[in-house]
């Protein structure tokens, strides 16, 4: 799902992720008998049965939650849409518009400038701590140059597999019940799948994981 990065007590920066893709993977793994810990941000989808659900609102909170469970996991799948940037300062009270008199006195325009800080990269942080036998799978949500951008993320984040997701396609990406993805492996192999229900993408992804060599 989506992380929410607070601006003040009532506002946040977020994205369109529903959690459907991640929940489909977690549900499929649980049905196959895996012990699943599902770390989820904000979602509109219904969590699957048979998993341990851990909620994490922001990127920082999601990193802390994932760090707590990472050492015990064999396979870490990162399908969450984690914010890359968060407001540098979280206002303790609701941010107010200046009054007309204040605006005139400041001689400024009507805009509000936000300064953002980089959030931690969760999957890259954990991949750097990977132990032999652990497998790490990332996703890449792209709006252009799908395979080049996803291949760059696969290498930079030191992943065992990346699921490249062209989120501009009809029936793919955010909040859709179907997805269109291309799997990329570190040895340069690529496999493009047709549009499939997210449940089927999840099932095929788990099959692809069974074929990965354990490092
Ligand atoms: O939830 P749905 O509505 O079903 O939509 C599914 C989806 C579009 C969210 C999903 O299929 C998808 O593409 N997920 C990845 C979204 C994303 O944030 O991609 P990215 O290219 O920005 O990030 C690359 C990888 O790094 C991802 O595995 C992401 O989880 C991870 N990441 C990113 C930023 C960050 N600070 N920490 C991370 O771990």
Boltz pocket constraint, residues with backbone or C-beta under 6 A from the ligand:
constraints:
  - pocket:
      binder: B
      contacts: [[A, 1], [A, 16], [A, 17], [A, 18], [A, 19], [A, 20], [A, 21], [A, 22], [A, 59], [A, 78], [A, 79], [A, 80], [A, 81], [A, 82], [A, 83], [A, 84], [A, 119], [A, 120], [A, 121], [A, 122], [A, 123], [A, 124], [A, 137], [A, 138], [A, 139], [A, 140], [A, 141], [A, 142], [A, 153], [A, 163], [A, 165], [A, 167], [A, 173], [A, 174], [A, 175], [A, 176]]
      max_distance: 6.0
